[in-house]
Amino acid sequence: MTIPPVSPELRKGELVFRGRALVEGAIRNADVVVIDGVIREIRDAGSGAGASASAGAGFDTPPGRLLNRQVRHGQHVIELADDEVLIPGLVDTHVHINEPGRTEWEGFDTATRAAAAGGVTTLIDMPLNSIPPTTTPANLAIKQAAAEGAVHVDVGFWGGAVPENLGHLRELHEAGVFGFKCFLAPSGVDEFGHLDGAQLEAALEELATFGGRLLVHAEDPIVLHAHENAGGPGYADFVASRPPEAEIVAIRRVIDGVRRTGTPAHILHLSSAASLPELRAARAEGLPITVETCPHYLALASEDIADGETQYKCAPPIRDEANRDALWRALLDGDIDQIVTDHSPSTTELKFAGHGDFGVAWGGIAGLQLGLSAVWTAAAERGIPLELVLGWMAETPARLVKLHDRGVIRVGARADLAVFAPDARRTIHAAELLHKNPVSAFDGAELRGLVRRTWLAGRDILPAIDLDGDAAGHLLSRSS
């Protein structure tokens, strides 16, 4: 991309953010100059930049004191408050939106409003739990038609690899999906079947012919079957039904398949640190395997989940504190690449079906709006800097889907930006979130960090979604 020169003086139509900003991995005072939705220049801010409109770092900072916007002759200068940081818009590559077919669980309008409020400016939708699933070009077109004009952030799509479409994955690839998700054990919905061992091998071999990537929900069905129990309200019983061994065995199969085919694979929502030694060895061998984990695995622990609290049910499950600490170490060591939400909502009735019976309730965490705050709260307690958190939640996920102009603040990047107050604290109330259903694993929690404004390609979208403004997002297709 060729970037035209910018003079030191503001020109008509320029948008300048002044204050602390995460610029190429480091937070510093800067002027970030945006023209036509693209960052055109980054220069050192003058002394005292960001000193006006200070909102303080207290509890529940009033939204009326967020930013000082100066407008003169079409020139806009936005001065950040002392407690604010300009960050790149997050890229969440693991989101279940469920429209069409299960729009009562979550739809494009509600999901992308929640995304914008959480600082997410790009998301990639999973191929289930919508009906139909995104497993054919025709089904992809149905999904895109449902999303058109309804998204407040940019949205792309994963395809699905299921027994019925093996041998036809190239067609879906050429239709623009970013890669292919599969399950190695039952997915929980009848219309999205899982791959057995031979089918996994066939999918990897097929993807190798055109450079596709396979995303894997890695739990082994034989291990799960061996640990089945009667369900009930006991959280420990639920965790025991999905032991670390299920992840270990499934990931081992993926590693073997990648070694034979060379096809890139991405391990979804790693919950068990017990799988890390084999993943570390495979990556050291040079195998193209990437790994993600999720906010709920990093911020929550089984010791704090009471019996019957099915709002915490997800698969793989939230495990104990020692496991959580090991996941954080793996992020710091580079053994886990990114953090994404696995936003997997349902209706309140399904989430609490069975009156606290983990064998009956729907499994999934709706975390799209709170991902950054939940991760940052846990990271700050460990002394982990915000710069690293944003790398895991913005730049690295963007790299996975080859959207290299997103997830960073640098010259030539899109002006997908958010203003984040890292020290602001708030108590979460599920009913106040923008997700379609008022269910949250973080209901009642005090979280640190608040997104105050979000921009999509230089357009201020967070006030717009609050005021039912036009949807500003676009649909994305894989370009390479």
One Martini backbone bead per residue (centre of mass of N, CA, C, O) as a GRO file, in nm:
protein
  480
    1MET     BB    1   0.095   0.037   0.024
    2THR     BB    2   0.044   0.373  -0.058
    3ILE     BB    3   0.153   0.662   0.124
    4PRO     BB    4   0.082   0.967   0.162
    5PRO     BB    5   0.184   1.254   0.247
    6VAL     BB    6   0.208   1.442   0.562
    7SER     BB    7   0.157   1.712   0.718
    8PRO     BB    8   0.196   1.865   1.026
    9GLU     BB    9  -0.068   1.977   0.944
   10LEU     BB   10  -0.386   2.001   0.946
   11ARG     BB   11  -0.642   1.869   0.750
   12LYS     BB   12  -0.909   1.832   0.592
   13GLY     BB   13  -1.054   1.537   0.746
   14GLU     BB   14  -0.891   1.493   0.979
   15LEU     BB   15  -0.793   1.245   1.228
   16VAL     BB   16  -0.687   1.299   1.571
   17PHE     BB   17  -0.503   1.119   1.806
   18ARG     BB   18  -0.437   1.220   2.150
   19GLY     BB   19  -0.198   1.025   2.325
   20ARG     BB   20  -0.209   0.728   2.437
   21ALA     BB   21  -0.045   0.454   2.251
   22LEU     BB   22  -0.038   0.153   2.066
   23VAL     BB   23   0.279   0.136   1.908
   24GLU     BB   24   0.411  -0.129   1.798
   25GLY     BB   25   0.399  -0.258   2.116
   26ALA     BB   26   0.393   0.044   2.242
   27ILE     BB   27   0.345   0.280   2.492
   28ARG     BB   28   0.273   0.619   2.380
   29ASN     BB   29   0.299   0.935   2.293
   30ALA     BB   30   0.058   1.044   2.037
   31ASP     BB   31  -0.012   1.108   1.695
   32VAL     BB   32  -0.297   0.984   1.519
   33VAL     BB   33  -0.339   0.980   1.171
   34VAL     BB   34  -0.652   1.010   0.989
   35ILE     BB   35  -0.737   0.902   0.648
   36ASP     BB   36  -0.978   0.737   0.506
   37GLY     BB   37  -0.947   0.498   0.737
   38VAL     BB   38  -0.630   0.559   0.761
   39ILE     BB   39  -0.314   0.538   0.874
   40ARG     BB   40  -0.074   0.803   0.792
   41GLU     BB   41   0.032   0.900   1.088
   42ILE     BB   42   0.305   0.903   1.337
   43ARG     BB   43   0.353   1.120   1.618
   44ASP     BB   44   0.470   1.307   1.843
   45ALA     BB   45   0.358   1.444   2.111
   46GLY     BB   46   0.299   1.695   2.287
   47SER     BB   47   0.319   1.845   2.558
   48GLY     BB   48   0.043   1.723   2.742
   49ALA     BB   49  -0.074   1.505   2.598
   50GLY     BB   50  -0.378   1.402   2.736
   51ALA     BB   51  -0.458   1.619   2.978
   52SER     BB   52  -0.734   1.641   2.893
   53ALA     BB   53  -1.026   1.523   3.010
   54SER     BB   54  -1.007   1.398   3.281
   55ALA     BB   55  -1.156   1.098   3.441
   56GLY     BB   56  -1.007   0.908   3.580
   57ALA     BB   57  -0.974   0.580   3.783
   58GLY     BB   58  -1.244   0.504   3.876
   59PHE     BB   59  -1.545   0.397   3.958
   60ASP     BB   60  -1.755   0.423   3.722
   61THR     BB   61  -1.707   0.612   3.485
   62PRO     BB   62  -1.837   0.872   3.347
   63PRO     BB   63  -1.938   0.904   3.011
   64GLY     BB   64  -1.927   1.234   2.990
   65ARG     BB   65  -1.580   1.214   3.041
   66LEU     BB   66  -1.401   1.093   2.801
   67LEU     BB   67  -1.380   1.320   2.561
   68ASN     BB   68  -1.198   1.564   2.364
   69ARG     BB   69  -1.350   1.737   2.101
   70GLN     BB   70  -1.208   1.899   1.821
   71VAL     BB   71  -1.361   2.138   1.587
   72ARG     BB   72  -1.205   2.262   1.277
   73HIS     BB   73  -1.273   2.285   0.963
   74GLY     BB   74  -1.297   1.953   0.962
   75GLN     BB   75  -1.117   1.918   1.212
   76HIS     BB   76  -1.006   1.640   1.423
   77VAL     BB   77  -0.955   1.630   1.780
   78ILE     BB   78  -0.863   1.361   2.002
   79GLU     BB   79  -0.847   1.371   2.349
   80LEU     BB   80  -0.716   1.189   2.579
   81ALA     BB   81  -0.727   1.076   2.872
   82ASP     BB   82  -0.517   0.988   3.125
   83ASP     BB   83  -0.674   0.686   3.149
   84GLU     BB   84  -0.607   0.644   2.840
   85VAL     BB   85  -0.602   0.415   2.548
   86LEU     BB   86  -0.495   0.353   2.232
   87ILE     BB   87  -0.630   0.083   2.046
   88PRO     BB   88  -0.664  -0.182   1.875
   89GLY     BB   89  -0.874  -0.358   1.725
   90LEU     BB   90  -1.017  -0.641   1.772
   91VAL     BB   91  -0.967  -0.998   1.691
   92ASP     BB   92  -1.230  -1.241   1.649
   93THR     BB   93  -1.203  -1.597   1.552
   94HIS     BB   94  -1.447  -1.692   1.781
   95VAL     BB   95  -1.782  -1.694   1.663
   96HIS     BB   96  -2.128  -1.739   1.757
   97ILE     BB   97  -2.430  -1.629   1.596
   98ASN     BB   98  -2.682  -1.825   1.460
   99GLU     BB   99  -2.742  -1.680   1.192
  100PRO     BB  100  -2.967  -1.858   1.097
  101GLY     BB  101  -3.223  -2.051   1.300
  102ARG     BB  102  -3.084  -1.915   1.598
  103THR     BB  103  -3.153  -1.605   1.668
  104GLU     BB  104  -3.244  -1.636   1.971
  105TRP     BB  105  -2.947  -1.662   2.063
  106GLU     BB  106  -2.813  -1.503   1.804
  107GLY     BB  107  -2.724  -1.210   1.621
  108PHE     BB  108  -2.575  -0.979   1.426
  109ASP     BB  109  -2.663  -0.729   1.574
  110THR     BB  110  -2.599  -0.809   1.871
  111ALA     BB  111  -2.309  -0.915   1.840
  112THR     BB  112  -2.185  -0.647   1.710
  113ARG     BB  113  -2.251  -0.464   1.942
  114ALA     BB  114  -2.087  -0.615   2.155
  115ALA     BB  115  -1.820  -0.593   2.011
  116ALA     BB  116  -1.791  -0.284   2.007
  117ALA     BB  117  -1.812  -0.260   2.325
  118GLY     BB  118  -1.534  -0.456   2.336
  119GLY     BB  119  -1.332  -0.366   2.082
  120VAL     BB  120  -1.447  -0.519   1.836
  121THR     BB  121  -1.388  -0.503   1.465
  122THR     BB  122  -1.329  -0.816   1.415
  123LEU     BB  123  -1.499  -1.112   1.289
  124ILE     BB  124  -1.535  -1.476   1.300
  125ASP     BB  125  -1.762  -1.701   1.192
  126MET     BB  126  -1.907  -1.983   1.272
  127PRO     BB  127  -2.062  -2.274   1.114
  128LEU     BB  128  -2.184  -2.285   1.402
  129ASN     BB  129  -2.549  -2.280   1.498
  130SER     BB  130  -2.668  -2.260   1.237
  131ILE     BB  131  -2.951  -2.256   0.995
  132PRO     BB  132  -2.748  -2.338   0.811
  133PRO     BB  133  -2.452  -2.451   0.780
  134THR     BB  134  -2.114  -2.372   0.676
  135THR     BB  135  -2.079  -2.624   0.409
  136THR     BB  136  -2.165  -2.441   0.164
  137PRO     BB  137  -2.205  -2.203  -0.067
  138ALA     BB  138  -2.512  -2.174  -0.021
  139ASN     BB  139  -2.496  -2.139   0.289
  140LEU     BB  140  -2.315  -1.892   0.286
  141ALA     BB  141  -2.518  -1.709   0.136
  142ILE     BB  142  -2.728  -1.716   0.360
  143LYS     BB  143  -2.552  -1.589   0.576
  144GLN     BB  144  -2.484  -1.326   0.423
  145ALA     BB  145  -2.777  -1.229   0.391
  146ALA     BB  146  -2.831  -1.200   0.699
  147ALA     BB  147  -2.584  -0.987   0.744
  148GLU     BB  148  -2.666  -0.782   0.557
  149GLY     BB  149  -2.685  -0.467   0.716
  150ALA     BB  150  -2.629  -0.591   1.041
  151VAL     BB  151  -2.331  -0.487   1.086
  152HIS     BB  152  -2.098  -0.311   1.316
  153VAL     BB  153  -1.881  -0.500   1.209
  154ASP     BB  154  -1.652  -0.697   1.080
  155VAL     BB  155  -1.731  -1.000   0.874
  156GLY     BB  156  -1.648  -1.334   0.873
  157PHE     BB  157  -1.594  -1.685   0.749
  158TRP     BB  158  -1.629  -2.003   0.832
  159GLY     BB  159  -1.597  -2.327   0.757
  160GLY     BB  160  -1.704  -2.664   0.722
  161ALA     BB  161  -1.601  -2.999   0.831
  162VAL     BB  162  -1.781  -3.270   0.707
  163PRO     BB  163  -1.875  -3.566   0.592
  164GLU     BB  164  -2.055  -3.445   0.344
  165ASN     BB  165  -1.803  -3.234   0.222
  166LEU     BB  166  -1.605  -3.419   0.137
  167GLY     BB  167  -1.445  -3.314  -0.171
  168HIS     BB  168  -1.575  -2.985  -0.140
  169LEU     BB  169  -1.386  -2.759  -0.008
  170ARG     BB  170  -1.291  -2.579  -0.240
  171GLU     BB  171  -1.559  -2.437  -0.296
  172LEU     BB  172  -1.565  -2.285  -0.023
  173HIS     BB  173  -1.294  -2.147  -0.051
  174GLU     BB  174  -1.372  -1.989  -0.319
  175ALA     BB  175  -1.614  -1.835  -0.158
  176GLY     BB  176  -1.430  -1.710   0.117
  177VAL     BB  177  -1.331  -1.869   0.334
  178PHE     BB  178  -1.080  -1.892   0.601
  179GLY     BB  179  -1.173  -2.190   0.674
  180PHE     BB  180  -1.187  -2.505   0.876
  181LYS     BB  181  -1.420  -2.668   1.080
  182CYS     BB  182  -1.389  -2.925   1.336
  183PHE     BB  183  -1.493  -3.231   1.479
  184LEU     BB  184  -1.409  -3.525   1.694
  185ALA     BB  185  -1.681  -3.476   1.830
  186PRO     BB  186  -1.970  -3.408   1.921
  187SER     BB  187  -2.122  -3.083   1.882
  188GLY     BB  188  -2.459  -3.072   1.971
  189VAL     BB  189  -2.545  -3.076   1.661
  190ASP     BB  190  -2.686  -3.253   1.403
  191GLU     BB  191  -2.588  -3.063   1.142
  192PHE     BB  192  -2.281  -3.114   1.280
  193GLY     BB  193  -2.058  -3.328   1.215
  194HIS     BB  194  -1.809  -3.556   1.285
  195LEU     BB  195  -1.478  -3.672   1.268
  196ASP     BB  196  -1.305  -3.926   1.198
  197GLY     BB  197  -1.002  -4.048   1.142
  198ALA     BB  198  -1.031  -4.073   0.829
  199GLN     BB  199  -1.164  -3.792   0.785
  200LEU     BB  200  -0.937  -3.622   0.891
  201GLU     BB  201  -0.731  -3.712   0.683
  202ALA     BB  202  -0.896  -3.623   0.434
  203ALA     BB  203  -0.909  -3.323   0.502
  204LEU     BB  204  -0.605  -3.268   0.509
  205GLU     BB  205  -0.548  -3.361   0.219
  206GLU     BB  206  -0.736  -3.164   0.077
  207LEU     BB  207  -0.619  -2.895   0.189
  208ALA     BB  208  -0.330  -2.936   0.066
  209THR     BB  209  -0.420  -2.871  -0.241
  210PHE     BB  210  -0.501  -2.536  -0.142
  211GLY     BB  211  -0.412  -2.416   0.149
  212GLY     BB  212  -0.567  -2.496   0.390
  213ARG     BB  213  -0.738  -2.469   0.708
  214LEU     BB  214  -0.761  -2.642   1.026
  215LEU     BB  215  -1.010  -2.647   1.270
  216VAL     BB  216  -1.003  -2.784   1.614
  217HIS     BB  217  -1.208  -2.979   1.807
  218ALA     BB  218  -1.021  -3.131   2.076
  219GLU     BB  219  -1.197  -3.428   2.126
  220ASP     BB  220  -1.230  -3.755   2.232
  221PRO     BB  221  -1.483  -3.989   2.205
  222ILE     BB  222  -1.372  -4.231   2.364
  223VAL     BB  223  -1.303  -4.082   2.621
  224LEU     BB  224  -1.580  -3.962   2.675
  225HIS     BB  225  -1.733  -4.229   2.693
  226ALA     BB  226  -1.562  -4.342   2.938
  227HIS     BB  227  -1.667  -4.062   3.117
  228GLU     BB  228  -1.946  -4.099   3.153
  229ASN     BB  229  -2.235  -3.960   3.314
  230ALA     BB  230  -2.536  -3.855   3.485
  231GLY     BB  231  -2.474  -3.588   3.586
  232GLY     BB  232  -2.585  -3.299   3.724
  233PRO     BB  233  -2.479  -3.044   3.965
  234GLY     BB  234  -2.183  -3.133   3.953
  235TYR     BB  235  -1.896  -2.991   3.849
  236ALA     BB  236  -1.689  -3.218   3.891
  237ASP     BB  237  -1.844  -3.419   3.714
  238PHE     BB  238  -1.822  -3.265   3.453
  239VAL     BB  239  -1.515  -3.254   3.431
  240ALA     BB  240  -1.477  -3.569   3.442
  241SER     BB  241  -1.628  -3.604   3.152
  242ARG     BB  242  -1.373  -3.394   3.050
  243PRO     BB  243  -1.078  -3.477   3.026
  244PRO     BB  244  -0.756  -3.417   2.935
  245GLU     BB  245  -0.728  -3.675   2.760
  246ALA     BB  246  -0.915  -3.582   2.530
  247GLU     BB  247  -0.717  -3.366   2.425
  248ILE     BB  248  -0.459  -3.525   2.392
  249VAL     BB  249  -0.555  -3.737   2.184
  250ALA     BB  250  -0.659  -3.542   1.968
  251ILE     BB  251  -0.396  -3.377   1.927
  252ARG     BB  252  -0.224  -3.614   1.839
  253ARG     BB  253  -0.382  -3.664   1.575
  254VAL     BB  254  -0.325  -3.391   1.449
  255ILE     BB  255  -0.020  -3.402   1.445
  256ASP     BB  256   0.002  -3.651   1.264
  257GLY     BB  257  -0.150  -3.524   1.021
  258VAL     BB  258   0.041  -3.283   0.976
  259ARG     BB  259   0.297  -3.446   0.929
  260ARG     BB  260   0.186  -3.593   0.666
  261THR     BB  261   0.060  -3.317   0.503
  262GLY     BB  262   0.119  -2.998   0.601
  263THR     BB  263  -0.133  -2.893   0.726
  264PRO     BB  264  -0.275  -2.646   0.871
  265ALA     BB  265  -0.338  -2.608   1.229
  266HIS     BB  266  -0.602  -2.528   1.473
  267ILE     BB  267  -0.638  -2.496   1.815
  268LEU     BB  268  -0.913  -2.492   1.998
  269HIS     BB  269  -0.986  -2.406   2.307
  270LEU     BB  270  -0.766  -2.444   2.518
  271SER     BB  271  -0.783  -2.600   2.854
  272SER     BB  272  -0.533  -2.801   2.867
  273ALA     BB  273  -0.202  -2.815   2.979
  274ALA     BB  274  -0.134  -3.122   2.914
  275SER     BB  275  -0.088  -3.058   2.590
  276LEU     BB  276   0.175  -2.881   2.564
  277PRO     BB  277   0.422  -3.066   2.516
  278GLU     BB  278   0.330  -3.170   2.233
  279LEU     BB  279   0.298  -2.895   2.101
  280ARG     BB  280   0.585  -2.795   2.145
  281ALA     BB  281   0.724  -3.020   1.983
  282ALA     BB  282   0.579  -2.975   1.713
  283ARG     BB  283   0.673  -2.681   1.673
  284ALA     BB  284   0.978  -2.741   1.690
  285GLU     BB  285   0.955  -2.922   1.425
  286GLY     BB  286   0.765  -2.720   1.227
  287LEU     BB  287   0.475  -2.738   1.262
  288PRO     BB  288   0.159  -2.600   1.146
  289ILE     BB  289   0.073  -2.493   1.463
  290THR     BB  290  -0.197  -2.348   1.633
  291VAL     BB  291  -0.307  -2.158   1.937
  292GLU     BB  292  -0.588  -2.136   2.160
  293THR     BB  293  -0.761  -1.933   2.397
  294CYS     BB  294  -0.972  -1.821   2.674
  295PRO     BB  295  -1.103  -1.616   2.907
  296HIS     BB  296  -1.236  -1.840   3.095
  297TYR     BB  297  -0.957  -1.995   3.140
  298LEU     BB  298  -0.804  -1.725   3.266
  299ALA     BB  299  -1.040  -1.612   3.489
  300LEU     BB  300  -1.124  -1.901   3.571
  301ALA     BB  301  -1.227  -2.156   3.824
  302SER     BB  302  -1.345  -2.442   3.965
  303GLU     BB  303  -1.333  -2.351   4.270
  304ASP     BB  304  -1.564  -2.109   4.192
  305ILE     BB  305  -1.775  -2.337   4.117
  306ALA     BB  306  -2.088  -2.416   4.169
  307ASP     BB  307  -2.332  -2.603   4.206
  308GLY     BB  308  -2.557  -2.544   3.929
  309GLU     BB  309  -2.365  -2.340   3.748
  310THR     BB  310  -2.439  -2.335   3.412
  311GLN     BB  311  -2.299  -2.068   3.309
  312TYR     BB  312  -2.007  -2.246   3.304
  313LYS     BB  313  -2.070  -2.415   3.066
  314CYS     BB  314  -1.821  -2.597   2.875
  315ALA     BB  315  -1.638  -2.704   2.568
  316PRO     BB  316  -1.421  -2.732   2.730
  317PRO     BB  317  -1.354  -2.701   3.053
  318ILE     BB  318  -1.322  -2.548   3.343
  319ARG     BB  319  -1.048  -2.546   3.539
  320ASP     BB  320  -0.802  -2.519   3.748
  321GLU     BB  321  -0.569  -2.310   3.881
  322ALA     BB  322  -0.316  -2.458   3.782
  323ASN     BB  323  -0.402  -2.461   3.488
  324ARG     BB  324  -0.433  -2.158   3.451
  325ASP     BB  325  -0.136  -2.088   3.508
  326ALA     BB  326  -0.025  -2.258   3.268
  327LEU     BB  327  -0.155  -2.091   3.044
  328TRP     BB  328  -0.007  -1.830   3.105
  329ARG     BB  329   0.277  -1.942   3.061
  330ALA     BB  330   0.228  -2.020   2.763
  331LEU     BB  331   0.190  -1.738   2.659
  332LEU     BB  332   0.468  -1.626   2.750
  333ASP     BB  333   0.625  -1.869   2.586
  334GLY     BB  334   0.454  -1.920   2.301
  335ASP     BB  335   0.248  -2.182   2.306
  336ILE     BB  336   0.033  -1.958   2.286
  337ASP     BB  337  -0.107  -1.724   2.056
  338GLN     BB  338  -0.421  -1.678   2.149
  339ILE     BB  339  -0.720  -1.474   2.224
  340VAL     BB  340  -1.057  -1.594   2.233
  341THR     BB  341  -1.398  -1.633   2.311
  342ASP     BB  342  -1.612  -1.834   2.220
  343HIS     BB  343  -1.887  -1.726   2.140
  344SER     BB  344  -2.166  -1.925   2.301
  345PRO     BB  345  -2.484  -1.888   2.281
  346SER     BB  346  -2.810  -1.874   2.442
  347THR     BB  347  -3.072  -1.926   2.591
  348THR     BB  348  -3.182  -1.918   2.905
  349GLU     BB  349  -3.333  -2.188   2.901
  350LEU     BB  350  -3.089  -2.362   2.803
  351LYS     BB  351  -2.874  -2.277   3.018
  352PHE     BB  352  -3.102  -2.369   3.259
  353ALA     BB  353  -3.150  -2.643   3.200
  354GLY     BB  354  -3.236  -2.865   3.466
  355HIS     BB  355  -3.177  -2.704   3.722
  356GLY     BB  356  -2.842  -2.757   3.727
  357ASP     BB  357  -2.787  -2.963   3.497
  358PHE     BB  358  -2.503  -3.047   3.318
  359GLY     BB  359  -2.644  -3.266   3.123
  360VAL     BB  360  -2.861  -3.039   2.998
  361ALA     BB  361  -2.725  -2.792   2.958
  362TRP     BB  362  -2.594  -2.558   2.780
  363GLY     BB  363  -2.277  -2.515   2.611
  364GLY     BB  364  -2.155  -2.186   2.679
  365ILE     BB  365  -1.988  -1.866   2.626
  366ALA     BB  366  -2.080  -1.525   2.665
  367GLY     BB  367  -1.789  -1.295   2.574
  368LEU     BB  368  -1.760  -1.057   2.364
  369GLN     BB  369  -1.781  -0.790   2.551
  370LEU     BB  370  -1.559  -0.913   2.794
  371GLY     BB  371  -1.281  -1.018   2.711
  372LEU     BB  372  -1.079  -0.791   2.778
  373SER     BB  373  -1.152  -0.744   3.076
  374ALA     BB  374  -1.103  -1.034   3.177
  375VAL     BB  375  -0.806  -1.058   3.090
  376TRP     BB  376  -0.694  -0.797   3.220
  377THR     BB  377  -0.760  -0.863   3.510
  378ALA     BB  378  -0.577  -1.120   3.522
  379ALA     BB  379  -0.313  -0.993   3.418
  380ALA     BB  380  -0.272  -0.766   3.628
  381GLU     BB  381  -0.245  -0.963   3.872
  382ARG     BB  382   0.036  -1.077   3.718
  383GLY     BB  383   0.195  -0.835   3.564
  384ILE     BB  384   0.073  -0.811   3.281
  385PRO     BB  385   0.084  -0.640   3.006
  386LEU     BB  386  -0.114  -0.486   2.777
  387GLU     BB  387   0.053  -0.537   2.525
  388LEU     BB  388   0.023  -0.847   2.530
  389VAL     BB  389  -0.279  -0.875   2.526
  390LEU     BB  390  -0.316  -0.730   2.247
  391GLY     BB  391  -0.153  -0.930   2.084
  392TRP     BB  392  -0.345  -1.179   2.149
  393MET     BB  393  -0.630  -1.005   2.053
  394ALA     BB  394  -0.520  -0.879   1.763
  395GLU     BB  395  -0.264  -0.946   1.591
  396THR     BB  396  -0.266  -1.260   1.585
  397PRO     BB  397  -0.552  -1.311   1.471
  398ALA     BB  398  -0.503  -1.150   1.210
  399ARG     BB  399  -0.279  -1.338   1.107
  400LEU     BB  400  -0.442  -1.599   1.079
  401VAL     BB  401  -0.640  -1.437   0.849
  402LYS     BB  402  -0.469  -1.226   0.681
  403LEU     BB  403  -0.516  -0.932   0.839
  404HIS     BB  404  -0.254  -0.710   0.830
  405ASP     BB  405  -0.431  -0.423   0.872
  406ARG     BB  406  -0.485  -0.544   1.161
  407GLY     BB  407  -0.427  -0.512   1.514
  408VAL     BB  408  -0.283  -0.227   1.458
  409ILE     BB  409  -0.061   0.062   1.507
  410ARG     BB  410   0.004   0.182   1.182
  411VAL     BB  411   0.120   0.265   0.897
  412GLY     BB  412  -0.152   0.156   0.680
  413ALA     BB  413  -0.361   0.099   0.871
  414ARG     BB  414  -0.645   0.058   0.992
  415ALA     BB  415  -0.894   0.256   1.173
  416ASP     BB  416  -0.909   0.031   1.413
  417LEU     BB  417  -1.042   0.150   1.720
  418ALA     BB  418  -0.980   0.211   2.080
  419VAL     BB  419  -1.090   0.324   2.396
  420PHE     BB  420  -0.900   0.253   2.694
  421ALA     BB  421  -0.962   0.193   3.050
  422PRO     BB  422  -0.765   0.009   3.258
  423ASP     BB  423  -0.872   0.126   3.564
  424ALA     BB  424  -1.151   0.078   3.524
  425ARG     BB  425  -1.441  -0.009   3.718
  426ARG     BB  426  -1.684  -0.292   3.722
  427THR     BB  427  -2.003  -0.425   3.748
  428ILE     BB  428  -2.155  -0.703   3.629
  429HIS     BB  429  -2.461  -0.705   3.425
  430ALA     BB  430  -2.625  -0.903   3.219
  431ALA     BB  431  -2.873  -0.711   3.144
  432GLU     BB  432  -2.658  -0.480   3.018
  433LEU     BB  433  -2.591  -0.635   2.787
  434LEU     BB  434  -2.580  -0.687   2.419
  435HIS     BB  435  -2.662  -0.944   2.426
  436LYS     BB  436  -2.946  -1.123   2.369
  437ASN     BB  437  -2.880  -1.277   2.641
  438PRO     BB  438  -2.890  -1.269   3.008
  439VAL     BB  439  -2.587  -1.426   3.001
  440SER     BB  440  -2.311  -1.476   3.246
  441ALA     BB  441  -2.003  -1.569   3.385
  442PHE     BB  442  -1.971  -1.241   3.492
  443ASP     BB  443  -2.189  -1.214   3.682
  444GLY     BB  444  -2.093  -0.987   3.945
  445ALA     BB  445  -1.830  -0.900   3.849
  446GLU     BB  446  -1.517  -0.741   3.888
  447LEU     BB  447  -1.386  -0.534   3.638
  448ARG     BB  448  -1.112  -0.440   3.438
  449GLY     BB  449  -1.183  -0.228   3.211
  450LEU     BB  450  -1.284   0.015   2.947
  451VAL     BB  451  -1.476   0.071   2.672
  452ARG     BB  452  -1.558   0.394   2.521
  453ARG     BB  453  -1.450   0.364   2.217
  454THR     BB  454  -1.525   0.299   1.860
  455TRP     BB  455  -1.349   0.235   1.549
  456LEU     BB  456  -1.433   0.207   1.193
  457ALA     BB  457  -1.248   0.327   0.970
  458GLY     BB  458  -1.290   0.614   1.141
  459ARG     BB  459  -1.566   0.531   1.264
  460ASP     BB  460  -1.794   0.617   1.505
  461ILE     BB  461  -1.975   0.340   1.663
  462LEU     BB  462  -2.061   0.336   1.964
  463PRO     BB  463  -2.278   0.559   1.969
  464ALA     BB  464  -2.446   0.443   1.736
  465ILE     BB  465  -2.541   0.182   1.881
  466ASP     BB  466  -2.681   0.335   2.113
  467LEU     BB  467  -2.867   0.497   1.871
  468ASP     BB  468  -2.941   0.318   1.629
  469GLY     BB  469  -2.751   0.310   1.408
  470ASP     BB  470  -2.596   0.240   1.144
  471ALA     BB  471  -2.450  -0.015   0.992
  472ALA     BB  472  -2.082  -0.026   0.935
  473GLY     BB  473  -2.029  -0.296   0.840
  474HIS     BB  474  -1.855  -0.571   0.679
  475LEU     BB  475  -1.800  -0.820   0.452
  476LEU     BB  476  -1.576  -1.097   0.442
  477SER     BB  477  -1.308  -1.225   0.237
  478ARG     BB  478  -1.090  -1.421   0.122
  479SER     BB  479  -0.780  -1.313  -0.058
  480SER     BB  480  -0.540  -1.572  -0.009
   0.00000   0.00000   0.00000
